[in-house]
Amino acid sequence: MDKLIDAFVARGDLAHLALLAWALGASAFAYVALRELAASVRRFDDFVREIARFNAKINATFGDDE
């Protein structure tokens, strides 16, 4: 890894190395954010399904007043 960094520094491509590090970091952050968003959508969907099941049980037990 040191040889790679030395090659970039020797050629004056330190800005490119910094840009690569930024792009990799931003991509990793976007991946983690999208993974967490998908997990939260699944949890919300599970919650809505449970509410629907609860409402169906209540309506079956007490009747639908609407």
N, C-alpha and C positions, 0 to 999 in steps of 0.2 A: 504494500500500500504506500510505503514511503517513496518508492521509486516512481509510482504514478503521480504522487503529489509533487515530487521534485521535477518531473517532466513538465507538468503544467506550469510550475513556477518558473522554470528555466525558459519556457517559450512565452511567458507573459500572459498565460491563459488563466490566471487566477480568478478573473471575473467570470469566466466560463465555469470554473469549478464551483464558485459560489452560486451561480445561477442553477447549476445542476443540483447542488445541495438544497437550494430553495425549492426547486421543482419536485424533488423527491419528497421533501418534507410536506409540501402542500398536497401532493398526491396521497401520501400516507394519511394526512389529516382528513382529506375528502373521503377516503375509503372507510376510515373509522367512523366518521360522521354519518355516512350513508348506511353503514352496518347498524349503528345505533338507531337511526331513524327507522329502518326496517324492523328492528326488534320492537320499537315502541308502537309501530303500526300493528304488529302482531298482538302485542299485549292489549291494545285498545280494541282490536277486533274480538279477542277473547272476552273482554269486559262486556262489549255490546251483545255478544252471543249469550252470555250469562244473564244479562238483563232481559233479553228476549225470552229465554227459558223461564225465568222467574215470572215474567208477565203472563206467559202462557199457562203456567201452573196456577197463578192467582185467578186468571180468567176462567180456567176450567173448574176451579174449586168454588168460586163465588159468583160466577157468571159475568158476562160482559154487560156493563151498565150503559154502554154508549148506544 
